[in-house]
């Protein structure tokens, strides 16, 4: 597992961001960090429970996890003593490979089988869709071999965790046009307040700052407390 400080200015508040499979820091540098330090995690090979020592100095720690990062962050923090102020899952579940609650099994197996070719061609186009050209201005710079090895490591972790807990996160965000993890599977999984966006798998271009994502935690619709549009 790798980490990268998107912002480290000795702020009192911290956001821990867990990215999805095959990503690094480059596509996320456009988001304004404001009053938050932001520490990003990615490349979930050799995932470890030990986190950077710098976390102990923060007054408030928040978690935003995206895609496969929803699962990875759950593994690290579900049994951790670190107190998290807000825990938001974006376009993912803690059942990342599941016919009802995640990526359908057959689709995931095809992704594994053709991972190298997919990373060169269709994968990022399916992630970004109409925003693909914008992504290409700041693309992922990791090697194909590194990213395929990460997928195999994630697969082994997924096989070892047959029954993750549903109750770890306290808010979820789902892009209704997600081509990677079907939105209907995400919505079927979550039993907590969920924001639905008119977006695909990568919803971050809908935001200008990390604080806007955290603000979803405070949204509430009394007519539909379990699912509301933004």
Number of C-alpha atoms within 10 A of each C-alpha: 12 12 18 14 14 20 19 13 11 12 16 13 15 25 25 22 25 28 25 23 19 23 19 20 19 14 18 18 11 14 16 17 19 12 15 23 20 24 20 20 22 23 25 26 17 12 16 10 11 8 10 8 7 7 14 11 13 13 11 17 22 18 22 24 27 26 23 27 27 28 24 26 25 22 19 14 15 14 10 12 7 11 10 15 13 18 23 23 27 30 32 32 30 30 24 24 21 16 15 16 22 27 23 17 14 12 14 20 14 11 17 16 12 12 21 18 12 16 18 11 11 11 18 21 17 17 19 22 19 11 16 14 12 12 19 12 10 14 17 15 12 12 11 16 11 13 20 20 18 19 20 15 16 22 16 10 18 19 10 9 13 9 10 15 12 15 12 16 24 17 24 29 27 28 23 21 19 23 18 20 29 23 23 16 19 27 25 11 17 23 15 16 22 28 23 20 18 13 18 24 25 24 21 19 16 12 13 13 15 20 16 13 16 18 10 17 18 9 16 15 11 8 8 11 13 17 19 17 14 10
